Amino acid sequence: MVGAAAAMYGVYWVKHKVSSYAAAVTGGSTGSLKVVAKGNSCRLLSTSDLQKVLGVPIERSAEIMEEDKPGCAYYTNQQAFHQLQQMALRQQKRDADEVNSRPGPKPDNLVSLMKNANQLEGVVKAFGMSQPSADGQVFSFTIEHGADENSWAGMRLTESAVPGYVEVPGVGDHAAVGAFGHLFLVQKGDAMIAMSTMMVPDTRTRGAELARKIISNL
């Protein structure tokens, strides 16, 4: 019951926080993602590269804008969401086995579980993928130029307020995973890239691989 409560909290929180880093950086409110007719962001990550990383078919991509930040969205089919859900369930089992193998008492309340939010990534994502997006969107990213150390500090302040924020070394100049693996952020030079990874199991591993592919094409 505690695990289910944590999962439901995670899904609710994730759906309302994908773009919150923008508010930390700009001081404004976040806007909705819109598909646009023209853009140059999808060249940074091909559908075939994303397909290799996720292991499911990627049927198309589309140029997007979120407020004034360009990006790219990627779409799949319902069968692929089922495959991703199975990956998330396997991640959940691995995380549970790892926790159970540790010596000493195990967490038995929601507060304790939330302190280890990333160990709930599998269950949160498996639960969320039972109701995937109607348009088939499985992944997206936006990119903002003109970022600096203050931009990263502002993002860190917002994201680290919720348990589960983890910085990832060796990717760009800075990189981090948000709670429950809902978001992977990377800064390279003056570019800040925010990847929505709500439907991406094992975000720390797959997100790092995707981030490297994107920044290699900047």
C-alpha positions in Angstrom: 0.0 0.0 0.0 2.8 2.4 0.8 4.5 1.6 -2.5 1.3 2.2 -4.4 0.8 5.5 -2.6 4.4 6.6 -3.5 3.8 5.5 -7.1 0.6 7.6 -7.4 2.3 10.6 -5.8 5.1 10.2 -8.3 2.9 10.0 -11.3 0.9 13.1 -10.2 4.1 15.0 -9.4 5.9 14.1 -12.6 2.9 15.2 -14.8 3.0 18.6 -13.2 6.7 19.3 -13.2 8.3 18.4 -16.5 9.0 22.1 -17.4 9.6 23.6 -13.9 13.3 24.2 -14.6 12.2 27.0 -16.9 10.6 28.9 -14.2 13.7 28.6 -12.1 15.8 30.0 -14.9 13.5 32.7 -16.1 11.4 33.5 -13.1 8.3 33.2 -15.3 5.5 30.6 -15.6 5.9 27.5 -17.8 3.9 27.2 -21.0 2.5 24.3 -23.0 4.4 22.4 -25.7 3.4 23.2 -29.2 4.2 21.5 -32.5 5.5 24.0 -35.1 5.8 23.8 -38.9 9.5 24.8 -39.0 12.5 24.2 -36.9 16.0 22.8 -36.7 16.1 20.8 -33.5 15.2 17.3 -34.7 18.5 17.1 -36.5 20.2 16.8 -33.1 18.7 13.4 -32.5 17.4 11.1 -35.3 14.5 8.8 -34.9 16.8 5.8 -35.5 19.2 6.9 -32.8 16.3 7.2 -30.3 14.9 3.9 -31.4 18.3 2.2 -30.7 18.5 3.7 -27.2 14.8 2.9 -26.2 14.6 -0.5 -28.1 11.1 0.3 -29.5 10.0 1.7 -32.8 9.9 5.4 -33.2 7.5 6.3 -36.0 8.0 10.0 -36.4 9.3 13.2 -34.9 8.1 16.8 -34.9 9.6 20.2 -34.3 8.2 21.8 -31.2 8.3 25.0 -29.1 7.9 25.3 -25.4 7.6 29.0 -24.6 10.5 30.4 -26.6 12.6 27.2 -26.5 12.8 25.0 -29.6 12.9 21.3 -29.5 11.8 18.0 -30.9 9.1 15.5 -29.9 9.1 11.8 -30.9 6.1 9.4 -31.3 5.5 5.7 -31.1 2.6 3.2 -31.0 0.7 1.6 -28.2 2.5 -1.7 -28.5 5.8 0.1 -27.9 4.4 1.7 -24.7 3.6 -1.8 -23.5 7.2 -2.9 -24.2 8.5 0.2 -22.3 6.1 -0.7 -19.4 7.6 -4.2 -19.2 11.1 -2.6 -19.1 9.9 -0.4 -16.2 8.5 -3.4 -14.4 11.8 -5.2 -14.7 13.6 -2.1 -13.4 11.2 -2.1 -10.5 12.1 -5.7 -9.7 15.8 -5.0 -9.9 15.5 -2.0 -7.6 13.4 -4.0 -5.1 15.8 -6.9 -5.1 18.7 -4.5 -4.5 16.9 -2.8 -1.6 15.9 -6.2 -0.1 19.5 -7.5 -0.3 20.8 -4.7 1.9 21.4 -5.5 5.6 19.4 -3.8 8.3 15.8 -2.6 8.5 13.9 -1.8 5.4 11.9 1.4 4.8 8.3 0.9 5.8 6.7 4.4 5.5 6.1 6.9 2.7 8.6 9.5 4.1 11.4 6.9 4.1 10.5 5.8 0.6 10.5 9.3 -0.7 14.0 9.8 0.5 15.0 7.1 -2.1 12.7 8.4 -4.8 14.9 7.0 -7.7 14.4 3.5 -6.4 10.7 4.1 -7.2 11.4 5.1 -10.8 10.3 1.7 -12.2 7.0 1.5 -10.3 6.2 5.1 -11.0 6.8 4.8 -14.7 5.1 1.4 -15.1 2.1 2.9 -13.4 2.2 6.0 -15.6 2.6 4.0 -18.8 -0.8 2.3 -18.2 -2.2 5.6 -19.5 0.3 6.8 -22.2 -0.2 10.0 -24.1 -3.0 9.9 -26.6 -0.9 11.2 -29.5 1.9 8.6 -28.8 4.5 11.0 -27.6 7.2 9.0 -25.9 10.1 11.5 -25.6 10.9 15.1 -26.2 13.6 17.7 -25.6 14.0 21.4 -25.7 17.1 23.5 -25.9 17.9 26.9 -24.6 20.9 28.9 -25.6 22.5 31.6 -23.5 22.7 29.5 -20.4 25.5 30.0 -17.8 26.4 28.8 -14.3 23.6 30.8 -12.8 21.1 29.0 -15.1 22.3 25.6 -13.8 22.2 26.8 -10.2 18.6 28.0 -10.6 17.6 24.7 -12.1 19.4 22.7 -9.3 17.6 24.8 -6.7 14.2 23.8 -8.1 14.8 20.2 -8.9 16.8 19.3 -5.7 13.8 20.5 -3.6 12.2 17.1 -4.2 14.0 13.9 -3.2 15.6 12.0 -6.0 17.6 14.7 -7.8 21.0 13.2 -8.7 23.8 14.9 -10.7 25.3 12.7 -13.4 29.1 13.1 -14.0 30.7 12.7 -17.4 27.9 14.1 -19.5 28.4 17.6 -20.9 29.5 20.3 -18.5 26.7 19.5 -16.1 24.0 16.8 -16.1 21.3 15.6 -13.7 18.3 13.3 -13.3 15.2 14.7 -11.7 13.1 12.8 -9.2 11.6 9.5 -10.4 13.6 9.9 -13.6 11.0 12.3 -15.0 13.6 14.7 -16.5 17.2 14.5 -17.7 19.0 17.9 -17.8 22.3 18.6 -19.4 24.3 21.8 -20.0 27.0 22.0 -22.6 28.6 25.5 -23.1 25.8 28.0 -23.3 23.2 25.3 -24.2 20.7 23.9 -21.6 18.9 20.8 -22.8 15.9 19.5 -21.0 14.7 16.0 -21.9 11.3 14.7 -20.9 12.0 11.1 -19.9 8.7 10.2 -18.3 8.3 7.2 -20.7 12.0 6.2 -20.6 13.0 3.4 -18.2 16.4 3.5 -16.6 16.7 7.2 -17.2 20.1 7.6 -15.7 21.7 5.2 -18.3 19.5 5.9 -21.3 19.2 9.6 -20.6 23.0 9.9 -20.5 23.3 8.1 -23.8 20.7 10.4 -25.4 22.2 13.5 -24.0 25.6 12.6 -25.5 24.1 12.0 -28.9 22.3 15.4 -28.8 25.3 17.5 -27.6 27.6 15.8 -30.2 25.4 17.4 -32.9 25.2 20.9 -31.4 
